[in-house]
């Protein structure tokens, strides 16, 4: 099963959005790699979170994880 990485940047003044995104990602059992980088195999939910972030003025990208070394 492929794994995906959600990488995002939320403006500092959007603290409520940061909290909401954190709660959604933890509820869907995504794994935090770094502060704004999360891993999950649920692409559909990651897309929903990325769309929420973008709609609220942040930036978000989803990458397919491929380890080469």
ABEGO torsion letter per residue (X at the ends): XBBBBBBBBBBAABAAAAAAAAAAAAAAGBBBABAABBBBABAAAAAAAAAAAAAAGBBBBBBBBBBAX
